[in-house]
Structure formats: C-alpha cells, structure tokens
Amino acid sequence: MNTETLKNLQAPLKEKYREQPESAVITLKAEGKIGEGISCNVATAQAMVEAGLHPATGGTGMLACSGDMLLQALVACAGVTLQAVTTAIGVEIKGGTITAEGDLDFKGTLGVSKEVPVGFKNIRLRFDLDSNASEEQMASVKKLTERYCVVYQTLTKGVSIETEYKASI
C-alpha cells in the first residue's frame, strides 16, 4: 500500500470521527470457553487457540501460553502500526523483524513469594528493519509507532479493568 492509498482509506474515517466523535468508540471483544484440564479455548478471527499453563507453572508446553500471546499481540500491533506510520510519512521499509521479550518471575505466579509481583517485570521490544531511512526519519518512526500502537500504549500507561464473576447452577 502506498501513502496516497492509505490516506484515501483513512480520510473519510478521520472526518467521520471529527464530526461524530462517539462513532470512534468501538468495543472490541474476546471470549474464551473453559477447556479440559487447566485450559481455556479462545476464539480468534482465524482459529481457536487453546491456552494452558506455561511449563514453568506445571504445563506441558503443548498449549499456548497467555504471556506469549500478550507479547505476540504487542508484536502484531507494533508491526502493523509501524507499517501504517512509515507508509503515511513516506519512509520505505523493505522488510524486518519485530521481537518482544518479557521477563517473568514465576515465584509470584505460583505464590512461592508474596514479595515477587505477578506479571512481567519488564518487556523489551526490538525492531530490526531493512531500510535506508535516516536517523531523523527513524526517530520519527519510533516516536509515531509508540504513540499510535494500541497494545504498546495500553501496556505502558496501564488501564483499569473491571471484573465480574457470576455463578449459576
């Protein structure tokens, strides 16, 4: 896709969102079904994913790990955002790899130590790009990709989560 095509695709949406701000608020949804053993079946747009325990918590490694899925969502969002940004500002990216790594201390998850927080201690996001972009252009790409990547912004800024549990017989 080139710059003009992207702008033509997005221009009517931007205009609509300016004129009708409420139309820009969309609720995304994910749903899972309790699976056999200790697992949860999550429907994606492409396939059913069966998530289970990571081997560091007693899993077999045969099921998807939700921590890996979080990192995969970050990579996917960052990659798409990077391509949209570079297309919009006319920076050519011929190819590349995006990698996310996160460090977890499973003593927190398993309740071995109350002092160890549950969750990622840190996440590293790396872009190895095939591009002849200047340092100034790459600085813009970095700034804009981080600004507009939904998953990146959600992870770095945090978000409130409301939970509700219902039991029925």
Stockholm file with secondary structure:
# STOCKHOLM 1.0

chainA/1-169         MNTETLKNLQAPLKEKYREQPESAVITLKAEGKIGEGISCNVATAQAMVEAGLHPATGGTGMLACSGDMLLQALVACAGVTLQAVTTAIGVEIKGGTITAEGDLDFKGTLGVSKEVPVGFKNIRLRFDLDSNASEEQMASVKKLTERYCVVYQTLTKGVSIETEYKASI
#=GR chainA/1-169 SS CCHHHHHHHHHHHHHHHHHCGGGGCCCCCCCEEECSSSEEEEECSSCEEEEECCGGGTCCSCSBCHHHHHHHHHHHHHHHHHHHHHHHHTCCCCEEEEEEEEEECHHHHTTSCTTSCSSEEEEEEEEEEECCCCHHHHHHHHHHHHHHCHHHHHHHHCCCCCCCCCCCC
#=GC SS_cons         CCHHHHHHHHHHHHHHHHHCGGGGCCCCCCCEEECSSSEEEEECSSCEEEEECCGGGTCCSCSBCHHHHHHHHHHHHHHHHHHHHHHHHTCCCCEEEEEEEEEECHHHHTTSCTTSCSSEEEEEEEEEEECCCCHHHHHHHHHHHHHHCHHHHHHHHCCCCCCCCCCCC
//
